[in-house]
Amino acid sequence: MSDSYRVLYIDDDPGLGRLMQRTLAQKGLAIEHAQNGKDGLQRLDAGDIDIVALDHDLGHETGLDVLRAIKAREDAPPVIYVTGSDDARVAVAALKAGAVDYVWKDVEGHYRDLLVESVRAAISQERWKREKERAEREVREAKERAELLLREVNHRVANSLALVQSLARLQGNAVTDEGAKYALQEMQARIAAIAGIHRRLYTSSDVRFVEMDAYIESLVQELSEAMNAEEKHHKIALSVETQMKVPTDKAVSIGVVITELVTNAYKYAYPENITGSIRIFLRRADSSLVLMVEDDGVGFRGTDAPKGTGVGTRVIKAMASNLKATIRYDQEHAGTRVVLEFAA
């Protein structure tokens, strides 16, 4: 034991205090003595005490009173309780009050050797505890820094995607070919779906997950505004289970699938000048998630020839593959009903 560790011994017997100082100094311990609780607490205020040996019998007070006062302090040192009472309830009360150990004070004085061993063990335990707390604090701080950095990355990615989306819109406004114009509009919607994820992440307290109700609501709002600008005014009804959090990678795939299905419904479900509804459902079913997008339009069975370029269908299949999802087109539904089921 290094003499850099200082032990404060609190006992009302000055003779015993001096004896303890001589005896424990031989064992490599630096001992200071306080005759009562008040003096002991004042010495603790001065700092540089590693551990306290506290006697139970302090004359006008008991060590239990002083023990509670010590443990109420911030960064209180460990306390070893020393008692001459053979009543086990005293030791139990001391341990419950926060003592790390207790030593029974026998008349032969063997307890002094036991006290040395107890001090050594307590200091070793305290060092391990503080090292553990320091390591946990460093891990916690590193995690917070990483999350802050990740939120900043998501912020910048969202801004970059918004810039790409704006460039695609400008290019779409500049071209005259209707096929190219539609392709650029579809690309804008896909970019918006991914950008929305990153906007959610940089404002989220947990960047690992996306709250799907808020995300899909904002995604649908953007899709509606884009389609209204194209003079397509269909109503979208949204039913997403509340407080549903999905891992980020799955949320991206779900958002892109919804974008493709809703865009297809806007463009192809209803004849010209006919207004209809599009419905989106996302819910849990046992250990799975079920996504359903449906309309009451002319219908698409999944085996029909694509009405556009077919890129949207390939995108849906690619995202379903990412989700490890099954795709089902409801053959009984009058319009189009697409159901994806995948692991939660």
C-alpha positions in Angstrom: 0.0 0.0 0.0 1.4 3.3 -1.0 1.6 6.1 1.6 -0.1 8.3 -1.0 -3.4 7.0 0.3 -4.6 8.8 3.4 -6.9 7.3 6.0 -9.0 9.4 8.3 -9.7 7.5 11.6 -12.6 9.0 13.5 -12.7 7.8 17.2 -13.2 9.7 20.5 -10.2 8.1 22.2 -7.1 10.2 21.5 -4.8 7.5 22.9 -6.3 4.9 20.6 -6.0 7.4 17.7 -2.2 7.7 18.4 -1.9 4.0 18.6 -3.6 3.5 15.3 -1.4 6.1 13.7 1.8 4.2 14.9 0.4 0.8 14.1 -1.0 1.5 10.7 2.0 3.7 9.7 4.1 0.5 9.9 1.8 -1.1 7.3 2.3 1.8 4.9 -0.8 3.8 5.6 -0.8 7.5 6.3 -3.3 8.0 9.2 -5.0 11.1 10.5 -7.1 11.2 13.6 -10.3 13.1 14.4 -11.9 12.8 17.8 -15.5 13.4 16.8 -17.8 13.7 13.8 -17.6 17.4 13.5 -13.8 17.4 13.3 -13.9 14.5 10.9 -16.3 16.3 8.6 -14.2 19.4 8.7 -11.1 17.4 7.8 -13.0 15.9 4.9 -13.8 19.4 3.7 -10.1 20.1 3.4 -9.8 17.2 0.9 -7.0 14.6 0.2 -8.6 11.8 2.2 -9.0 8.5 0.4 -10.9 6.4 2.9 -12.5 6.8 6.4 -12.3 4.4 9.3 -15.2 5.3 11.5 -15.7 4.0 15.0 -19.3 3.3 16.2 -18.9 4.7 19.7 -18.1 8.5 19.5 -19.4 9.4 23.0 -22.2 11.9 22.4 -23.0 10.5 19.0 -22.8 7.2 17.1 -20.8 6.6 14.0 -24.0 5.9 12.1 -24.9 9.6 12.4 -21.5 10.6 11.0 -21.7 7.9 8.3 -24.9 9.4 7.0 -23.4 12.8 6.9 -20.4 11.6 5.0 -22.4 9.6 2.4 -24.6 12.7 1.8 -21.5 14.5 0.4 -20.7 14.5 -3.3 -17.7 12.2 -4.1 -17.8 10.9 -0.6 -14.8 8.6 0.2 -15.5 4.9 1.1 -16.1 4.3 4.8 -15.1 1.2 6.9 -17.2 0.9 10.0 -15.3 -0.1 13.2 -17.4 -1.4 16.1 -16.8 -3.1 19.4 -20.5 -4.2 19.6 -21.2 -7.8 19.1 -24.7 -6.9 18.0 -24.9 -7.8 14.3 -27.6 -5.2 13.8 -25.0 -2.4 14.2 -22.9 -3.8 11.4 -26.0 -4.4 9.2 -27.2 -0.8 9.8 -23.7 0.5 8.9 -23.7 -1.4 5.6 -27.2 -0.3 4.8 -26.1 3.3 5.5 -23.4 3.0 2.9 -20.3 1.6 4.6 -18.2 -0.6 2.3 -17.1 -2.9 5.1 -17.1 -3.3 8.8 -14.4 -4.5 11.3 -15.2 -5.9 14.7 -13.0 -4.3 17.4 -11.7 -7.1 19.6 -10.0 -6.5 22.9 -6.8 -8.2 21.8 -6.3 -5.6 19.0 -6.3 -8.1 16.1 -8.8 -5.9 14.4 -6.0 -3.5 13.5 -4.5 -6.0 11.0 -8.0 -6.7 9.7 -8.6 -3.0 9.3 -5.4 -2.7 7.2 -6.6 -5.5 4.9 -10.1 -4.0 4.7 -8.6 -0.6 3.8 -6.5 -2.1 1.0 -9.5 -4.0 -0.4 -11.8 -0.9 -0.2 -9.3 1.4 -1.9 -8.7 -1.2 -4.6 -12.5 -1.5 -5.1 -12.9 2.2 -5.1 -10.2 2.6 -7.7 -11.9 0.0 -9.9 -15.2 1.7 -9.4 -13.9 5.1 -10.4 -12.0 3.6 -13.4 -15.3 1.9 -14.5 -17.2 5.2 -14.1 -14.5 7.0 -16.0 -14.6 4.4 -18.8 -18.4 4.5 -18.9 -18.3 8.4 -19.0 -15.8 8.3 -21.9 -17.9 5.8 -23.8 -21.0 7.9 -23.2 -19.3 11.1 -24.3 -17.9 9.3 -27.4 -21.4 8.1 -28.2 -22.8 11.6 -27.9 -20.1 13.0 -30.1 -20.7 10.3 -32.7 -24.5 10.9 -32.6 -23.9 14.7 -33.0 -21.6 14.1 -35.9 -24.1 11.7 -37.5 -26.9 14.2 -37.1 -24.6 16.8 -38.8 -23.9 14.4 -41.6 -27.6 13.7 -42.1 -28.3 17.5 -42.1 -25.7 18.0 -44.9 -27.0 15.0 -46.8 -30.5 16.3 -46.6 -29.3 19.7 -47.8 -27.4 18.1 -50.7 -30.3 16.0 -51.8 -32.6 19.1 -51.7 -30.1 20.8 -54.0 -30.1 17.8 -56.4 -33.9 17.8 -56.3 -33.9 21.5 -57.2 -31.5 20.9 -60.0 -33.7 18.1 -61.4 -36.8 20.5 -61.1 -34.9 23.2 -63.0 -33.9 20.7 -65.7 -37.5 19.4 -65.9 -38.8 22.9 -66.5 -36.2 23.4 -69.2 -37.0 20.3 -71.3 -39.9 20.1 -73.8 -40.0 16.3 -74.2 -42.9 15.0 -72.1 -41.1 11.6 -71.5 -38.0 13.4 -70.2 -40.2 15.7 -68.1 -42.0 12.9 -66.4 -38.8 11.0 -65.8 -37.3 14.0 -64.1 -40.4 14.5 -62.0 -40.3 10.9 -60.9 -36.6 11.3 -60.0 -37.5 14.4 -57.9 -40.0 12.3 -55.9 -37.5 9.5 -55.2 -34.9 12.0 -54.1 -37.5 13.7 -51.8 -38.3 10.4 -50.2 -34.7 9.8 -49.3 -34.1 13.4 -48.3 -37.1 13.2 -45.9 -35.4 10.4 -44.0 -32.3 12.5 -43.5 -34.3 15.5 -42.3 -36.0 13.3 -39.8 -32.7 11.9 -38.6 -30.8 15.1 -37.9 -33.7 16.3 -35.7 -34.1 12.9 -34.0 -32.8 12.0 -30.5 -32.1 8.5 -31.9 -30.5 8.4 -35.3 -30.9 4.7 -35.6 -34.7 4.8 -36.1 -37.3 6.8 -38.0 -40.7 7.6 -36.6 -42.8 6.4 -39.5 -46.1 8.3 -38.8 -44.5 11.7 -39.0 -42.2 10.7 -41.9 -44.9 9.3 -44.1 -47.2 12.2 -43.4 -44.6 14.7 -44.5 -43.7 12.5 -47.5 -47.4 12.3 -48.6 -47.7 16.1 -48.2 -44.8 16.6 -50.6 -46.2 14.1 -53.1 -49.7 15.8 -52.9 -48.2 19.2 -53.5 -46.1 18.0 -56.5 -49.1 16.2 -58.1 -51.5 19.1 -57.5 -49.0 21.2 -59.4 -49.6 18.8 -62.3 -53.4 19.3 -62.0 -53.9 15.9 -60.4 -56.1 16.3 -57.3 -56.6 12.9 -55.7 -57.2 12.6 -52.0 -54.7 10.6 -49.9 -55.9 8.9 -46.7 -53.1 7.8 -44.4 -53.3 5.2 -41.6 -50.0 4.6 -39.9 -49.7 2.9 -36.5 -48.5 5.6 -34.0 -45.1 5.4 -32.3 -43.9 3.0 -34.9 -40.1 3.3 -35.2 -38.3 1.5 -38.0 -34.5 1.2 -38.6 -33.2 3.8 -41.0 -32.3 1.5 -43.8 -35.8 0.0 -43.8 -37.4 3.4 -43.6 -35.6 4.5 -46.8 -36.9 1.5 -48.7 -40.5 1.9 -47.3 -40.4 5.6 -48.3 -39.3 4.9 -51.9 -42.0 2.1 -52.3 -44.7 4.5 -51.0 -43.5 7.2 -53.4 -43.6 4.8 -56.4 -47.0 3.4 -55.6 -48.6 6.7 -54.8 -47.1 8.3 -57.9 -48.3 5.4 -60.1 -51.8 5.8 -58.6 -51.8 9.5 -59.2 -50.8 9.0 -62.9 -52.6 5.9 -63.9 -55.4 4.8 -61.5 -58.1 7.3 -62.5 -59.2 8.4 -66.0 -58.6 12.1 -67.0 -60.8 14.6 -65.1 -61.9 11.9 -62.5 -60.9 12.5 -58.9 -60.4 9.5 -56.6 -58.8 8.5 -53.4 -55.5 6.7 -52.6 -55.1 5.0 -49.2 -51.9 4.1 -47.4 -51.8 1.7 -44.4 -48.7 0.7 -42.3 -49.3 -1.5 -39.3 -47.8 -4.3 -37.3 -49.0 -7.9 -37.7 -47.3 -10.2 -35.1 -43.6 -10.0 -35.8 -44.1 -8.4 -39.3 -44.9 -5.0 -40.8 -47.6 -4.7 -43.4 -47.6 -1.9 -45.9 -50.6 -1.5 -48.2 -51.3 1.1 -50.8 -54.7 0.9 -52.6 -57.0 2.9 -54.9 -60.4 2.4 -56.5 -59.3 3.1 -60.0 -59.0 1.1 -63.2 -56.9 -1.6 -61.5 -53.4 -3.1 -62.0 -52.9 -6.8 -61.3 -49.1 -6.9 -61.2 -48.9 -9.1 -64.3 -50.2 -6.4 -66.7 -47.8 -4.6 -69.0 -46.4 -1.4 -67.3 -48.2 1.8 -68.4 -45.0 3.8 -68.2 -41.4 3.0 -68.7 -41.5 0.2 -66.1 -38.7 1.8 -64.0 -41.1 2.3 -61.1 -42.0 -1.4 -61.0 -38.3 -2.3 -61.0 -37.6 0.2 -58.2 -40.4 -1.3 -56.1 -39.0 -4.8 -56.6 -35.5 -3.6 -55.7 -36.8 -1.9 -52.5 -38.9 -5.0 -51.6 -35.7 -7.1 -52.0 -33.9 -4.8 -49.6 -36.8 -5.3 -47.1 -36.9 -9.0 -47.8 -40.6 -8.4 -48.4 -43.2 -10.3 -50.3 -45.3 -8.3 -52.8 -48.9 -9.2 -53.4 -51.4 -7.6 -55.8 -54.9 -8.3 -54.5 -56.7 -9.8 -57.4 -60.1 -9.4 -55.7 -59.9 -5.7 -55.2 -61.8 -3.6 -57.7 -58.9 -1.1 -58.1 -55.3 -1.6 -57.3 -54.2 -2.9 -53.9 -50.5 -3.7 -53.3 -49.5 -5.4 -50.1 -45.9 -5.7 -48.8 -45.1 -7.8 -45.7 -41.7 -7.9 -44.1 -40.0 -8.5 -40.8 -40.3 -5.7 -38.3 
